[in-house]
Amino acid sequence: MEWFINILTNPGSIAHLVVLYAIVISLGVKLGKIKFGGVALGVTFVLFMGIVAGHLFNYFGGIDHAEQKATIDFVKELGLILFVYCIGLQVGPGFFATFKKGGVGMNLITVGIVLLNVAVMLGLYFLVFDTSNYNLAMMVGTMYGAITNTPGLGAANTVVADFTSKSGFDWGAGGAVPDLASSYACAYPLGVVGIILATILVRYLCNIKLEKEQEQIRKEQEA
């Protein structure tokens, strides 16, 4: 059993990180099934568990080896790829068909929401924060966390890495490279909870009956 004990107690090993990921994911999925006021967070709870585990991991030693960072980067990129790929598999079959049933209007609304998000982010940046490159990058991470846009965070991280490595871009803040994941993680929980609360509020204000709406959608699909 020495090898198993070593895996659990040696944070410098790659196997330790793999076991840690497995524990975080399994606990997140399990706790995500618990309903709070009739609402379950689902797989989103995995992120919350990851935030807790990341804090504890950093508190008790953090990342000291290059192998650890390489493993974390690999899992991060692989997870993002699988996430985007699975979303594509889910919505792909009916994506083009939606354009025949109000899809154009829905996409225009989406574009408007994105532009509004950017406008709010820039407004807060210029009105509240010091106008530095570092704070601007961190605000981008906050924006993606608030709208729970993980692929957007991945794209922003790539831009930051390219600016830093290829052009030697000066982010300010004493030469520190912006950690967009930190600002993203700070905004993400409220982004999830806020959407849920807003949906419940709209449902009660507009007196929406879910059974009636589901029946109407079923009839439209059958037509």
GUMIMI-381508 format. One line per 3 residues: their letters; for each residue x, y, z of C-alpha. Coordinates in steps of 0.05 Angstrom, whole numbers, padded with zeros to 5 digits. Layout:
! GUMIMI-381508
A) X:Y:Z; ... .
END
This chain:
! GUMIMI-381508
MEW) 00000:00000:00000; 00060:00046:00001; 00050:00067:-00071 .
FIN) -00022:00086:-00057; -00003:00125:00005; 00051:00160:-00035 .
ILT) 00001:00181:-00088; -00045:00212:-00035; 00010:00247:00005 .
NPG) 00059:00269:-00049; 00033:00333:-00082; 00093:00335:-00128 .
SIA) 00072:00273:-00167; 00029:00275:-00230; -00012:00216:-00203 .
HLV) -00031:00259:-00142; -00059:00312:-00188; -00098:00260:-00228 .
VLY) -00129:00232:-00164; -00144:00303:-00141; -00180:00318:-00206 .
AIV) -00220:00253:-00200; -00242:00270:-00129; -00261:00342:-00147 .
ISL) -00302:00321:-00208; -00337:00264:-00172; -00355:00307:-00112 .
GVK) -00377:00364:-00157; -00423:00318:-00197; -00451:00287:-00134 .
LGK) -00464:00353:-00098; -00492:00383:-00162; -00551:00336:-00157 .
IKF) -00573:00366:-00090; -00630:00415:-00100; -00633:00482:-00065 .
GGV) -00703:00510:-00067; -00720:00462:-00123; -00659:00481:-00165 .
ALG) -00597:00438:-00175; -00533:00468:-00202; -00513:00404:-00239 .
VTF) -00442:00399:-00266; -00431:00473:-00250; -00417:00450:-00179 .
VLF) -00353:00419:-00205; -00325:00490:-00214; -00343:00508:-00143 .
MGI) -00307:00446:-00118; -00248:00464:-00163; -00244:00533:-00132 .
VAG) -00243:00503:-00062; -00191:00450:-00082; -00148:00502:-00117 .
HLF) -00148:00546:-00055; -00129:00488:-00010; -00077:00463:-00059 .
NYF) -00044:00532:-00062; -00049:00540:00014; -00013:00475:00027 .
GGI) 00043:00483:-00023; 00019:00503:-00092; 00053:00485:-00157 .
DHA) 00127:00473:-00147; 00145:00427:-00206; 00143:00438:-00281 .
EQK) 00109:00370:-00289; 00051:00394:-00245; 00040:00456:-00287 .
ATI) 00045:00416:-00352; -00007:00367:-00327; -00054:00423:-00305 .
DFV) -00047:00458:-00372; -00060:00393:-00409; -00123:00377:-00369 .
KEL) -00147:00449:-00376; -00139:00449:-00452; -00167:00379:-00459 .
GLI) -00227:00396:-00416; -00242:00458:-00457; -00237:00420:-00522 .
LFV) -00283:00365:-00498; -00332:00417:-00470; -00337:00455:-00536 .
YCI) -00339:00390:-00576; -00397:00361:-00535; -00436:00426:-00542 .
GLQ) -00426:00421:-00617; -00451:00350:-00618; -00512:00370:-00577 .
VGP) -00535:00431:-00617; -00505:00414:-00684; -00561:00371:-00713 .
GFF) -00613:00425:-00704; -00570:00487:-00712; -00587:00506:-00783 .
ATF) -00659:00484:-00775; -00669:00538:-00722; -00658:00593:-00774 .
KKG) -00725:00573:-00804; -00761:00581:-00738; -00740:00649:-00711 .
GVG) -00667:00632:-00708; -00646:00697:-00742; -00682:00739:-00691 .
MNL) -00652:00698:-00634; -00582:00707:-00662; -00593:00782:-00668 .
ITV) -00614:00784:-00596; -00552:00745:-00578; -00507:00795:-00615 .
GIV) -00541:00851:-00578; -00530:00817:-00511; -00456:00807:-00527 .
LLN) -00448:00881:-00547; -00484:00902:-00483; -00437:00858:-00442 .
VAV) -00377:00891:-00474; -00406:00960:-00464; -00419:00947:-00390 .
MLG) -00349:00918:-00381; -00316:00978:-00414; -00360:01026:-00375 .
LYF) -00340:00995:-00308; -00268:00994:-00331; -00265:01069:-00346 .
LVF) -00309:01091:-00288; -00286:01047:-00231; -00216:01019:-00245 .
DTS) -00149:01050:-00262; -00142:01049:-00337; -00084:01000:-00342 .
NYN) -00073:00942:-00389; -00072:00894:-00331; -00140:00915:-00304 .
LAM) -00169:00914:-00374; -00148:00842:-00383; -00175:00823:-00315 .
MVG) -00241:00856:-00332; -00245:00812:-00394; -00239:00751:-00349 .
TMY) -00292:00780:-00303; -00339:00790:-00362; -00331:00719:-00386 .
GAI) -00343:00693:-00315; -00406:00736:-00307; -00435:00707:-00371 .
TNT) -00407:00637:-00357; -00370:00635:-00423; -00314:00585:-00415 .
PGL) -00294:00582:-00489; -00287:00657:-00487; -00240:00652:-00428 .
GAA) -00198:00602:-00467; -00193:00649:-00526; -00175:00708:-00481 .
NTV) -00121:00667:-00446; -00091:00651:-00514; -00090:00725:-00533 .
VAD) -00056:00743:-00467; -00004:00689:-00477; 00010:00711:-00549 .
FTS) 00017:00784:-00529; 00064:00766:-00472; 00109:00716:-00508 .
KSG) 00113:00744:-00579; 00112:00819:-00570; 00134:00827:-00498 .
FDW) 00072:00868:-00484; 00075:00909:-00420; 00014:00893:-00378 .
GAG) 00036:00938:-00322; 00026:00917:-00249; 00101:00907:-00240 .
GAV) 00107:00861:-00300; 00057:00810:-00275; 00018:00772:-00328 .
PDL) -00058:00777:-00319; -00089:00714:-00290; -00156:00716:-00325 .
ASS) -00178:00651:-00292; -00178:00685:-00224; -00225:00741:-00244 .
YAC) -00267:00691:-00283; -00275:00646:-00222; -00295:00705:-00179 .
AYP) -00352:00725:-00225; -00374:00655:-00247; -00413:00634:-00184 .
LGV) -00455:00697:-00184; -00464:00691:-00259; -00495:00622:-00249 .
VGI) -00537:00640:-00188; -00557:00707:-00219; -00584:00673:-00282 .
ILA) -00623:00623:-00241; -00653:00677:-00196; -00670:00722:-00256 .
TIL) -00705:00664:-00291; -00746:00648:-00229; -00763:00722:-00221 .
VRY) -00786:00729:-00294; -00827:00666:-00287; -00866:00693:-00228 .
LCN) -00872:00765:-00253; -00899:00741:-00320; -00941:00686:-00289 .
IKL) -00910:00633:-00335; -00935:00562:-00328; -00882:00512:-00347 .
EKE) -00932:00458:-00365; -00968:00504:-00413; -00903:00527:-00445 .
QEQ) -00880:00455:-00454; -00945:00436:-00486; -00941:00495:-00534 .
IRK) -00870:00477:-00554; -00891:00405:-00566; -00947:00427:-00612 .
EQE) -00901:00473:-00651; -00850:00417:-00660; -00904:00370:-00685 .
A) -00931:00421:-00734 .
END
